């Protein structure tokens, strides 16, 4: 799984590609991939 930041709820989530946000249920296309070593 990769880390993504959800543009809807703002949470950083780990999902498989194509899955929706586990926090708010937003579509995968609303999730922005983030770098592993960038934790801001
Ligand atoms: Zn979300």
mmCIF file of the protein (N, C-alpha, C, O) and its ligand, coordinates in Angstrom:
data_MODEL
# 
_entry.id   MODEL 
# 
loop_
_entity.id 
_entity.type 
_entity.pdbx_number_of_molecules 
1 polymer     1 
2 non-polymer 1 
# 
_entity_poly.entity_id                      1 
_entity_poly.type                           'polypeptide(L)' 
_entity_poly.nstd_linkage                   no 
_entity_poly.nstd_monomer                   no 
_entity_poly.pdbx_seq_one_letter_code       
;(UNK)(UNK)(UNK)(UNK)(UNK)(UNK)(UNK)(UNK)(UNK)(UNK)(UNK)(UNK)(UNK)(UNK)(UNK)(UNK)
(UNK)(UNK)(UNK)(UNK)(UNK)(UNK)(UNK)(UNK)(UNK)(UNK)(UNK)(UNK)(UNK)(UNK)(UNK)(UNK)
(UNK)(UNK)(UNK)(UNK)(UNK)(UNK)(UNK)(UNK)
;
_entity_poly.pdbx_seq_one_letter_code_can   XXXXXXXXXXXXXXXXXXXXXXXXXXXXXXXXXXXXXXXX 
_entity_poly.pdbx_strand_id                 A 
# 
loop_
_entity_poly_seq.entity_id 
_entity_poly_seq.num 
_entity_poly_seq.mon_id 
_entity_poly_seq.hetero 
1 1  UNK n 
1 2  UNK n 
1 3  UNK n 
1 4  UNK n 
1 5  UNK n 
1 6  UNK n 
1 7  UNK n 
1 8  UNK n 
1 9  UNK n 
1 10 UNK n 
1 11 UNK n 
1 12 UNK n 
1 13 UNK n 
1 14 UNK n 
1 15 UNK n 
1 16 UNK n 
1 17 UNK n 
1 18 UNK n 
1 19 UNK n 
1 20 UNK n 
1 21 UNK n 
1 22 UNK n 
1 23 UNK n 
1 24 UNK n 
1 25 UNK n 
1 26 UNK n 
1 27 UNK n 
1 28 UNK n 
1 29 UNK n 
1 30 UNK n 
1 31 UNK n 
1 32 UNK n 
1 33 UNK n 
1 34 UNK n 
1 35 UNK n 
1 36 UNK n 
1 37 UNK n 
1 38 UNK n 
1 39 UNK n 
1 40 UNK n 
# 
loop_
_struct_asym.id 
_struct_asym.entity_id 
A 1 
B 2 
# 
loop_
_chem_comp.id 
_chem_comp.type 
_chem_comp.mon_nstd_flag 
UNK 'L-peptide linking' . 
ZN  non-polymer         . 
# 
_pdbx_entity_nonpoly.entity_id   2 
_pdbx_entity_nonpoly.name        ? 
_pdbx_entity_nonpoly.comp_id     ZN 
# 
_pdbx_nonpoly_scheme.asym_id         B 
_pdbx_nonpoly_scheme.entity_id       2 
_pdbx_nonpoly_scheme.mon_id          ZN 
_pdbx_nonpoly_scheme.ndb_seq_num     1 
_pdbx_nonpoly_scheme.pdb_seq_num     101 
_pdbx_nonpoly_scheme.auth_seq_num    101 
_pdbx_nonpoly_scheme.pdb_mon_id      ZN 
_pdbx_nonpoly_scheme.auth_mon_id     ZN 
_pdbx_nonpoly_scheme.pdb_strand_id   A 
_pdbx_nonpoly_scheme.pdb_ins_code    . 
# 
loop_
_atom_site.group_PDB 
_atom_site.id 
_atom_site.type_symbol 
_atom_site.label_atom_id 
_atom_site.label_alt_id 
_atom_site.label_comp_id 
_atom_site.label_asym_id 
_atom_site.label_entity_id 
_atom_site.label_seq_id 
_atom_site.pdbx_PDB_ins_code 
_atom_site.Cartn_x 
_atom_site.Cartn_y 
_atom_site.Cartn_z 
_atom_site.occupancy 
_atom_site.B_iso_or_equiv 
_atom_site.pdbx_formal_charge 
_atom_site.auth_seq_id 
_atom_site.auth_comp_id 
_atom_site.auth_asym_id 
_atom_site.auth_atom_id 
_atom_site.pdbx_PDB_model_num 
ATOM   1   N  N  . UNK A 1 1  ? 0.848   -1.202 0.000  1.00 0.00 ? 1   UNK A N  1 
ATOM   2   C  CA . UNK A 1 1  ? 0.000   0.000  0.000  1.00 0.00 ? 1   UNK A CA 1 
ATOM   3   C  C  . UNK A 1 1  ? 0.878   1.244  0.000  1.00 0.00 ? 1   UNK A C  1 
ATOM   4   O  O  . UNK A 1 1  ? 2.001   1.232  0.503  1.00 0.00 ? 1   UNK A O  1 
ATOM   5   N  N  . UNK A 1 2  ? 0.348   2.306  -0.568 1.00 0.00 ? 2   UNK A N  1 
ATOM   6   C  CA . UNK A 1 2  ? 1.051   3.586  -0.580 1.00 0.00 ? 2   UNK A CA 1 
ATOM   7   C  C  . UNK A 1 2  ? 0.292   4.584  0.260  1.00 0.00 ? 2   UNK A C  1 
ATOM   8   O  O  . UNK A 1 2  ? -0.888  4.413  0.567  1.00 0.00 ? 2   UNK A O  1 
ATOM   9   N  N  . UNK A 1 3  ? 1.018   5.648  0.628  1.00 0.00 ? 3   UNK A N  1 
ATOM   10  C  CA . UNK A 1 3  ? 0.384   6.710  1.408  1.00 0.00 ? 3   UNK A CA 1 
ATOM   11  C  C  . UNK A 1 3  ? -0.152  7.787  0.485  1.00 0.00 ? 3   UNK A C  1 
ATOM   12  O  O  . UNK A 1 3  ? 0.488   8.189  -0.487 1.00 0.00 ? 3   UNK A O  1 
ATOM   13  N  N  . UNK A 1 4  ? -1.343  8.237  0.823  1.00 0.00 ? 4   UNK A N  1 
ATOM   14  C  CA . UNK A 1 4  ? -1.971  9.311  0.064  1.00 0.00 ? 4   UNK A CA 1 
ATOM   15  C  C  . UNK A 1 4  ? -2.556  10.330 1.027  1.00 0.00 ? 4   UNK A C  1 
ATOM   16  O  O  . UNK A 1 4  ? -2.929  9.995  2.152  1.00 0.00 ? 4   UNK A O  1 
ATOM   17  N  N  . UNK A 1 5  ? -2.634  11.584 0.573  1.00 0.00 ? 5   UNK A N  1 
ATOM   18  C  CA . UNK A 1 5  ? -3.354  12.584 1.336  1.00 0.00 ? 5   UNK A CA 1 
ATOM   19  C  C  . UNK A 1 5  ? -4.695  12.821 0.666  1.00 0.00 ? 5   UNK A C  1 
ATOM   20  O  O  . UNK A 1 5  ? -4.774  13.098 -0.531 1.00 0.00 ? 5   UNK A O  1 
ATOM   21  N  N  . UNK A 1 6  ? -5.729  12.709 1.452  1.00 0.00 ? 6   UNK A N  1 
ATOM   22  C  CA . UNK A 1 6  ? -7.077  12.893 0.919  1.00 0.00 ? 6   UNK A CA 1 
ATOM   23  C  C  . UNK A 1 6  ? -7.393  14.373 0.800  1.00 0.00 ? 6   UNK A C  1 
ATOM   24  O  O  . UNK A 1 6  ? -7.224  15.129 1.757  1.00 0.00 ? 6   UNK A O  1 
ATOM   25  N  N  . UNK A 1 7  ? -7.850  14.784 -0.366 1.00 0.00 ? 7   UNK A N  1 
ATOM   26  C  CA . UNK A 1 7  ? -8.163  16.193 -0.584 1.00 0.00 ? 7   UNK A CA 1 
ATOM   27  C  C  . UNK A 1 7  ? -9.514  16.567 0.019  1.00 0.00 ? 7   UNK A C  1 
ATOM   28  O  O  . UNK A 1 7  ? -9.828  17.752 0.132  1.00 0.00 ? 7   UNK A O  1 
ATOM   29  N  N  . UNK A 1 8  ? -10.300 15.599 0.401  1.00 0.00 ? 8   UNK A N  1 
ATOM   30  C  CA . UNK A 1 8  ? -11.604 15.868 0.986  1.00 0.00 ? 8   UNK A CA 1 
ATOM   31  C  C  . UNK A 1 8  ? -11.510 16.043 2.502  1.00 0.00 ? 8   UNK A C  1 
ATOM   32  O  O  . UNK A 1 8  ? -11.959 17.052 3.046  1.00 0.00 ? 8   UNK A O  1 
ATOM   33  N  N  . UNK A 1 9  ? -10.918 15.044 3.184  1.00 0.00 ? 9   UNK A N  1 
ATOM   34  C  CA . UNK A 1 9  ? -10.870 15.102 4.648  1.00 0.00 ? 9   UNK A CA 1 
ATOM   35  C  C  . UNK A 1 9  ? -9.497  15.504 5.174  1.00 0.00 ? 9   UNK A C  1 
ATOM   36  O  O  . UNK A 1 9  ? -9.353  15.776 6.366  1.00 0.00 ? 9   UNK A O  1 
ATOM   37  N  N  . UNK A 1 10 ? -8.479  15.545 4.305  1.00 0.00 ? 10  UNK A N  1 
ATOM   38  C  CA . UNK A 1 10 ? -7.169  16.014 4.718  1.00 0.00 ? 10  UNK A CA 1 
ATOM   39  C  C  . UNK A 1 10 ? -6.338  14.980 5.459  1.00 0.00 ? 10  UNK A C  1 
ATOM   40  O  O  . UNK A 1 10 ? -5.217  15.275 5.871  1.00 0.00 ? 10  UNK A O  1 
ATOM   41  N  N  . UNK A 1 11 ? -6.859  13.787 5.633  1.00 0.00 ? 11  UNK A N  1 
ATOM   42  C  CA . UNK A 1 11 ? -6.128  12.746 6.350  1.00 0.00 ? 11  UNK A CA 1 
ATOM   43  C  C  . UNK A 1 11 ? -5.116  12.069 5.436  1.00 0.00 ? 11  UNK A C  1 
ATOM   44  O  O  . UNK A 1 11 ? -5.315  11.984 4.224  1.00 0.00 ? 11  UNK A O  1 
ATOM   45  N  N  . UNK A 1 12 ? -4.019  11.584 6.037  1.00 0.00 ? 12  UNK A N  1 
ATOM   46  C  CA . UNK A 1 12 ? -3.073  10.747 5.308  1.00 0.00 ? 12  UNK A CA 1 
ATOM   47  C  C  . UNK A 1 12 ? -3.500  9.305  5.510  1.00 0.00 ? 12  UNK A C  1 
ATOM   48  O  O  . UNK A 1 12 ? -3.610  8.831  6.641  1.00 0.00 ? 12  UNK A O  1 
ATOM   49  N  N  . UNK A 1 13 ? -3.739  8.614  4.408  1.00 0.00 ? 13  UNK A N  1 
ATOM   50  C  CA . UNK A 1 13 ? -4.261  7.254  4.488  1.00 0.00 ? 13  UNK A CA 1 
ATOM   51  C  C  . UNK A 1 13 ? -3.397  6.312  3.661  1.00 0.00 ? 13  UNK A C  1 
ATOM   52  O  O  . UNK A 1 13 ? -2.720  6.739  2.725  1.00 0.00 ? 13  UNK A O  1 
ATOM   53  N  N  . UNK A 1 14 ? -3.422  5.033  4.010  1.00 0.00 ? 14  UNK A N  1 
ATOM   54  C  CA . UNK A 1 14 ? -2.722  4.019  3.218  1.00 0.00 ? 14  UNK A CA 1 
ATOM   55  C  C  . UNK A 1 14 ? -3.765  3.125  2.568  1.00 0.00 ? 14  UNK A C  1 
ATOM   56  O  O  . UNK A 1 14 ? -4.525  2.433  3.246  1.00 0.00 ? 14  UNK A O  1 
ATOM   57  N  N  . UNK A 1 15 ? -3.786  3.154  1.237  1.00 0.00 ? 15  UNK A N  1 
ATOM   58  C  CA . UNK A 1 15 ? -4.752  2.330  0.511  1.00 0.00 ? 15  UNK A CA 1 
ATOM   59  C  C  . UNK A 1 15 ? -4.075  1.700  -0.692 1.00 0.00 ? 15  UNK A C  1 
ATOM   60  O  O  . UNK A 1 15 ? -3.010  2.144  -1.121 1.00 0.00 ? 15  UNK A O  1 
ATOM   61  N  N  . UNK A 1 16 ? -4.689  0.680  -1.223 1.00 0.00 ? 16  UNK A N  1 
ATOM   62  C  CA . UNK A 1 16 ? -4.248  0.128  -2.501 1.00 0.00 ? 16  UNK A CA 1 
ATOM   63  C  C  . UNK A 1 16 ? -4.800  0.997  -3.623 1.00 0.00 ? 16  UNK A C  1 
ATOM   64  O  O  . UNK A 1 16 ? -5.828  1.657  -3.474 1.00 0.00 ? 16  UNK A O  1 
ATOM   65  N  N  . UNK A 1 17 ? -4.084  0.980  -4.764 1.00 0.00 ? 17  UNK A N  1 
ATOM   66  C  CA . UNK A 1 17 ? -4.516  1.801  -5.890 1.00 0.00 ? 17  UNK A CA 1 
ATOM   67  C  C  . UNK A 1 17 ? -5.933  1.437  -6.304 1.00 0.00 ? 17  UNK A C  1 
ATOM   68  O  O  . UNK A 1 17 ? -6.269  0.262  -6.452 1.00 0.00 ? 17  UNK A O  1 
ATOM   69  N  N  . UNK A 1 18 ? -6.760  2.464  -6.490 1.00 0.00 ? 18  UNK A N  1 
ATOM   70  C  CA . UNK A 1 18 ? -8.127  2.244  -6.927 1.00 0.00 ? 18  UNK A CA 1 
ATOM   71  C  C  . UNK A 1 18 ? -9.137  2.221  -5.804 1.00 0.00 ? 18  UNK A C  1 
ATOM   72  O  O  . UNK A 1 18 ? -10.343 2.272  -6.043 1.00 0.00 ? 18  UNK A O  1 
ATOM   73  N  N  . UNK A 1 19 ? -8.636  2.142  -4.545 1.00 0.00 ? 19  UNK A N  1 
ATOM   74  C  CA . UNK A 1 19 ? -9.554  2.114  -3.411 1.00 0.00 ? 19  UNK A CA 1 
ATOM   75  C  C  . UNK A 1 19 ? -9.968  3.531  -3.034 1.00 0.00 ? 19  UNK A C  1 
ATOM   76  O  O  . UNK A 1 19 ? -9.317  4.507  -3.409 1.00 0.00 ? 19  UNK A O  1 
ATOM   77  N  N  . UNK A 1 20 ? -11.056 3.624  -2.289 1.00 0.00 ? 20  UNK A N  1 
ATOM   78  C  CA . UNK A 1 20 ? -11.510 4.927  -1.835 1.00 0.00 ? 20  UNK A CA 1 
ATOM   79  C  C  . UNK A 1 20 ? -10.940 5.238  -0.462 1.00 0.00 ? 20  UNK A C  1 
ATOM   80  O  O  . UNK A 1 20 ? -10.416 4.352  0.211  1.00 0.00 ? 20  UNK A O  1 
ATOM   81  N  N  . UNK A 1 21 ? -11.040 6.488  -0.047 1.00 0.00 ? 21  UNK A N  1 
ATOM   82  C  CA . UNK A 1 21 ? -10.543 6.925  1.253  1.00 0.00 ? 21  UNK A CA 1 
ATOM   83  C  C  . UNK A 1 21 ? -11.282 6.177  2.370  1.00 0.00 ? 21  UNK A C  1 
ATOM   84  O  O  . UNK A 1 21 ? -12.511 6.203  2.424  1.00 0.00 ? 21  UNK A O  1 
ATOM   85  N  N  . UNK A 1 22 ? -10.530 5.506  3.268  1.00 0.00 ? 22  UNK A N  1 
ATOM   86  C  CA . UNK A 1 22 ? -11.176 4.755  4.351  1.00 0.00 ? 22  UNK A CA 1 
ATOM   87  C  C  . UNK A 1 22 ? -11.784 5.657  5.414  1.00 0.00 ? 22  UNK A C  1 
ATOM   88  O  O  . UNK A 1 22 ? -12.594 5.209  6.227  1.00 0.00 ? 22  UNK A O  1 
ATOM   89  N  N  . UNK A 1 23 ? -11.398 6.924  5.409  1.00 0.00 ? 23  UNK A N  1 
ATOM   90  C  CA . UNK A 1 23 ? -11.894 7.857  6.427  1.00 0.00 ? 23  UNK A CA 1 
ATOM   91  C  C  . UNK A 1 23 ? -13.240 8.455  6.006  1.00 0.00 ? 23  UNK A C  1 
ATOM   92  O  O  . UNK A 1 23 ? -14.210 8.418  6.763  1.00 0.00 ? 23  UNK A O  1 
ATOM   93  N  N  . UNK A 1 24 ? -13.286 9.010  4.775  1.00 0.00 ? 24  UNK A N  1 
ATOM   94  C  CA . UNK A 1 24 ? -14.497 9.721  4.358  1.00 0.00 ? 24  UNK A CA 1 
ATOM   95  C  C  . UNK A 1 24 ? -15.163 9.098  3.136  1.00 0.00 ? 24  UNK A C  1 
ATOM   96  O  O  . UNK A 1 24 ? -16.261 9.501  2.750  1.00 0.00 ? 24  UNK A O  1 
ATOM   97  N  N  . UNK A 1 25 ? -14.495 8.107  2.523  1.00 0.00 ? 25  UNK A N  1 
ATOM   98  C  CA . UNK A 1 25 ? -15.110 7.422  1.396  1.00 0.00 ? 25  UNK A CA 1 
ATOM   99  C  C  . UNK A 1 25 ? -14.959 8.122  0.070  1.00 0.00 ? 25  UNK A C  1 
ATOM   100 O  O  . UNK A 1 25 ? -15.640 7.779  -0.897 1.00 0.00 ? 25  UNK A O  1 
ATOM   101 N  N  . UNK A 1 26 ? -14.057 9.123  0.009  1.00 0.00 ? 26  UNK A N  1 
ATOM   102 C  CA . UNK A 1 26 ? -13.843 9.835  -1.249 1.00 0.00 ? 26  UNK A CA 1 
ATOM   103 C  C  . UNK A 1 26 ? -13.258 8.895  -2.306 1.00 0.00 ? 26  UNK A C  1 
ATOM   104 O  O  . UNK A 1 26 ? -12.588 7.915  -1.980 1.00 0.00 ? 26  UNK A O  1 
ATOM   105 N  N  . UNK A 1 27 ? -13.523 9.209  -3.570 1.00 0.00 ? 27  UNK A N  1 
ATOM   106 C  CA . UNK A 1 27 ? -12.984 8.389  -4.656 1.00 0.00 ? 27  UNK A CA 1 
ATOM   107 C  C  . UNK A 1 27 ? -11.464 8.440  -4.671 1.00 0.00 ? 27  UNK A C  1 
ATOM   108 O  O  . UNK A 1 27 ? -10.862 9.394  -4.177 1.00 0.00 ? 27  UNK A O  1 
ATOM   109 N  N  . UNK A 1 28 ? -10.840 7.400  -5.245 1.00 0.00 ? 28  UNK A N  1 
ATOM   110 C  CA . UNK A 1 28 ? -9.378  7.306  -5.307 1.00 0.00 ? 28  UNK A CA 1 
ATOM   111 C  C  . UNK A 1 28 ? -8.762  8.517  -6.000 1.00 0.00 ? 28  UNK A C  1 
ATOM   112 O  O  . UNK A 1 28 ? -7.654  8.932  -5.660 1.00 0.00 ? 28  UNK A O  1 
ATOM   113 N  N  . UNK A 1 29 ? -9.472  9.080  -6.963 1.00 0.00 ? 29  UNK A N  1 
ATOM   114 C  CA . UNK A 1 29 ? -8.910  10.206 -7.706 1.00 0.00 ? 29  UNK A CA 1 
ATOM   115 C  C  . UNK A 1 29 ? -8.783  11.464 -6.839 1.00 0.00 ? 29  UNK A C  1 
ATOM   116 O  O  . UNK A 1 29 ? -8.144  12.436 -7.241 1.00 0.00 ? 29  UNK A O  1 
ATOM   117 N  N  . UNK A 1 30 ? -9.387  11.442 -5.662 1.00 0.00 ? 30  UNK A N  1 
ATOM   118 C  CA . UNK A 1 30 ? -9.238  12.565 -4.737 1.00 0.00 ? 30  UNK A CA 1 
ATOM   119 C  C  . UNK A 1 30 ? -8.042  12.385 -3.817 1.00 0.00 ? 30  UNK A C  1 
ATOM   120 O  O  . UNK A 1 30 ? -7.743  13.263 -3.007 1.00 0.00 ? 30  UNK A O  1 
ATOM   121 N  N  . UNK A 1 31 ? -7.356  11.256 -3.935 1.00 0.00 ? 31  UNK A N  1 
ATOM   122 C  CA . UNK A 1 31 ? -6.196  10.985 -3.088 1.00 0.00 ? 31  UNK A CA 1 
ATOM   123 C  C  . UNK A 1 31 ? -4.912  11.340 -3.831 1.00 0.00 ? 31  UNK A C  1 
ATOM   124 O  O  . UNK A 1 31 ? -4.702  10.910 -4.965 1.00 0.00 ? 31  UNK A O  1 
ATOM   125 N  N  . UNK A 1 32 ? -4.060  12.125 -3.183 1.00 0.00 ? 32  UNK A N  1 
ATOM   126 C  CA . UNK A 1 32 ? -2.801  12.562 -3.788 1.00 0.00 ? 32  UNK A CA 1 
ATOM   127 C  C  . UNK A 1 32 ? -1.652  11.786 -3.158 1.00 0.00 ? 32  UNK A C  1 
ATOM   128 O  O  . UNK A 1 32 ? -1.482  11.820 -1.939 1.00 0.00 ? 32  UNK A O  1 
ATOM   129 N  N  . UNK A 1 33 ? -0.850  11.079 -3.979 1.00 0.00 ? 33  UNK A N  1 
ATOM   130 C  CA . UNK A 1 33 ? 0.276   10.321 -3.435 1.00 0.00 ? 33  UNK A CA 1 
ATOM   131 C  C  . UNK A 1 33 ? 1.276   11.239 -2.743 1.00 0.00 ? 33  UNK A C  1 
ATOM   132 O  O  . UNK A 1 33 ? 1.550   12.342 -3.218 1.00 0.00 ? 33  UNK A O  1 
ATOM   133 N  N  . UNK A 1 34 ? 1.818   10.780 -1.623 1.00 0.00 ? 34  UNK A N  1 
ATOM   134 C  CA . UNK A 1 34 ? 2.841   11.561 -0.921 1.00 0.00 ? 34  UNK A CA 1 
ATOM   135 C  C  . UNK A 1 34 ? 4.111   10.726 -0.812 1.00 0.00 ? 34  UNK A C  1 
ATOM   136 O  O  . UNK A 1 34 ? 4.074   9.495  -0.824 1.00 0.00 ? 34  UNK A O  1 
ATOM   137 N  N  . UNK A 1 35 ? 5.236   11.430 -0.704 1.00 0.00 ? 35  UNK A N  1 
ATOM   138 C  CA . UNK A 1 35 ? 6.527   10.750 -0.613 1.00 0.00 ? 35  UNK A CA 1 
ATOM   139 C  C  . UNK A 1 35 ? 6.657   10.078 0.735  1.00 0.00 ? 35  UNK A C  1 
ATOM   140 O  O  . UNK A 1 35 ? 6.185   10.595 1.748  1.00 0.00 ? 35  UNK A O  1 
ATOM   141 N  N  . UNK A 1 36 ? 7.307   8.909  0.742  1.00 0.00 ? 36  UNK A N  1 
ATOM   142 C  CA . UNK A 1 36 ? 7.482   8.140  1.977  1.00 0.00 ? 36  UNK A CA 1 
ATOM   143 C  C  . UNK A 1 36 ? 8.222   8.935  3.045  1.00 0.00 ? 36  UNK A C  1 
ATOM   144 O  O  . UNK A 1 36 ? 7.897   8.861  4.230  1.00 0.00 ? 36  UNK A O  1 
ATOM   145 N  N  . UNK A 1 37 ? 9.238   9.708  2.598  1.00 0.00 ? 37  UNK A N  1 
ATOM   146 C  CA . UNK A 1 37 ? 10.090  10.394 3.575  1.00 0.00 ? 37  UNK A CA 1 
ATOM   147 C  C  . UNK A 1 37 ? 9.685   11.852 3.791  1.00 0.00 ? 37  UNK A C  1 
ATOM   148 O  O  . UNK A 1 37 ? 10.440  12.639 4.363  1.00 0.00 ? 37  UNK A O  1 
ATOM   149 N  N  . UNK A 1 38 ? 8.502   12.195 3.331  1.00 0.00 ? 38  UNK A N  1 
ATOM   150 C  CA . UNK A 1 38 ? 8.016   13.555 3.519  1.00 0.00 ? 38  UNK A CA 1 
ATOM   151 C  C  . UNK A 1 38 ? 6.785   13.521 4.421  1.00 0.00 ? 38  UNK A C  1 
ATOM   152 O  O  . UNK A 1 38 ? 5.674   13.239 3.973  1.00 0.00 ? 38  UNK A O  1 
ATOM   153 N  N  . UNK A 1 39 ? 7.005   13.811 5.682  1.00 0.00 ? 39  UNK A N  1 
ATOM   154 C  CA . UNK A 1 39 ? 5.914   13.722 6.652  1.00 0.00 ? 39  UNK A CA 1 
ATOM   155 C  C  . UNK A 1 39 ? 5.601   15.090 7.199  1.00 0.00 ? 39  UNK A C  1 
ATOM   156 O  O  . UNK A 1 39 ? 6.027   15.440 8.299  1.00 0.00 ? 39  UNK A O  1 
ATOM   157 N  N  . UNK A 1 40 ? 4.853   15.870 6.430  1.00 0.00 ? 40  UNK A N  1 
ATOM   158 C  CA . UNK A 1 40 ? 4.474   17.208 6.896  1.00 0.00 ? 40  UNK A CA 1 
ATOM   159 C  C  . UNK A 1 40 ? 2.994   17.227 7.242  1.00 0.00 ? 40  UNK A C  1 
ATOM   160 O  O  . UNK A 1 40 ? 2.470   18.261 7.655  1.00 0.00 ? 40  UNK A O  1 
HETATM 161 ZN ZN . ZN  B 2 .  ? -10.919 11.269 2.980  1.00 0.00 ? 101 ZN  A ZN 1 
# 
